[in-house]
Amino acid sequence: MHGVDNVKNAIDKSIEVAKYDFNYINGILKNWRREGYPNLNLKEGGHKSGGKFNRKGNGQNKNEFAGFKPKKPRVLT
């Protein structure tokens, strides 16, 4: 389904972040299938188009919390 090279690359990525878990590797592969598999010929982190799975967002960064203000930390006495 994902290809041997992509599975090996996902395992390498999981080792880089010290997450030795098949669920983590499966999550990487699912994200790559949805967003496009990385092109091994590009620089690290590059992605090639994923065909029908390549989506264009609405321009909003989904990794940011819009309007989020953290609470003040408790003062320990």
N, C-alpha and C positions, 0 to 999 in steps of 0.2 A: 504494500500500500504506500509506504513512505519512501522506500528505496534504501538499499544498504548504506550508501554514502550519507544520506540524511540521518539515519539512525546512529551511525558512528559519530557524526557531527553533534547530534543531540547529547550523546553520552559524553563527548568531550566537553560540551558546555556545562553539563551537570557536574563534572569533575572540577571544572574551574571554580564553581561556587560551592564545592564540597557538599553537594546534595546527592547522596548515593541512594536514590529511591526511584523505582520504576514509575511510580505515579508522577514524579517530577519530569522524568524523561518523556512520558506519554503526554504530559501537558505541553512541553516544548514542541513536540511533533504536531499536536493538535493546533497550536498557535501558528506554526509554520504552514500547515495545510490551509488554514484560514487566511493568513496574511501573505503568504508566499514563501517558498523555501529559500534559504540563503544560497546565493550563487557562490560556489567555492572558488571561482575565478576572480571575484571581486575582493576588495579589501575586507578585513574581518568586520562583520556586522552588516555587510551589504546583502540586499535581497533582490532576487529576480522577480519578475512578475509571476503571480500565482494563477494565471488564467482566470477561470470563473471565480476563484476564491480571493482574488485581489480586489479589495474594496477601497473606495475613496471615502474618507470621512467628511464631516462637515467643517473641517478646519479647526475644530476645537481639540485641545490636548486633553485626552481622557485620563491622563495620569495626574492631573492637577485637581485639587479640591477647590471648586469655585466658591468663594465667599467663606472659606473655612478659617476660623480664628481659634488657635489653640488656647486652652485654659491656662491660667497662670499656675506655675508649679507651687505645690504646698511648701511652706516654710517649716522645716523641721526644727523643733526646739529641744 
